[in-house]
């Protein structure tokens, strides 16, 4: 998989909805909060690479 950057658009219960940054694709994906780094909130930008998410500035 290629590295991708996402932004958290909403959080519902134990899931976060992510939208890819700099992409024409507007589809959201959802992922369990347990798989994301601590401190994730709406508006947090994430980098996904090698099956791992990290918070980016």
C-alpha positions in Angstrom: 0.0 0.0 0.0 1.1 3.5 -0.7 1.4 6.0 2.1 -1.7 8.2 2.5 -2.7 11.2 4.6 -6.1 11.5 6.2 -8.1 13.9 8.3 -10.6 12.9 11.0 -14.0 14.2 10.0 -16.1 12.8 12.8 -16.1 10.4 15.7 -19.1 8.2 16.5 -18.8 5.9 19.5 -15.7 3.8 19.1 -15.1 4.7 15.4 -13.5 7.6 13.6 -14.4 8.6 10.1 -11.4 9.6 7.9 -11.2 11.4 4.6 -8.2 11.3 2.4 -6.3 14.6 2.1 -5.4 15.9 -1.3 -7.6 13.5 -3.2 -10.5 13.9 -5.5 -12.1 10.9 -3.7 -14.5 12.2 -1.2 -15.5 8.8 0.3 -15.0 8.4 4.0 -13.5 5.3 5.6 -14.2 4.4 9.2 -11.7 2.8 11.6 -11.8 1.7 15.2 -10.3 4.3 17.6 -8.3 1.6 19.2 -6.2 1.4 16.0 -5.4 5.1 16.1 -2.8 7.0 18.2 -3.9 8.5 21.5 -5.1 12.1 21.3 -7.0 11.7 18.0 -9.9 14.1 17.7 -12.0 15.7 15.0 -9.6 17.7 12.7 -6.6 15.6 13.5 -4.4 14.8 10.5 -3.0 11.3 10.2 -0.3 9.6 8.1 -0.9 6.0 7.2 2.1 3.9 6.2 3.0 0.2 6.7 -0.2 -0.6 8.5 0.3 2.2 11.1 -1.3 5.6 11.7 0.7 8.5 13.1 -0.4 12.1 13.9 1.1 14.7 11.6 1.3 18.5 12.2 
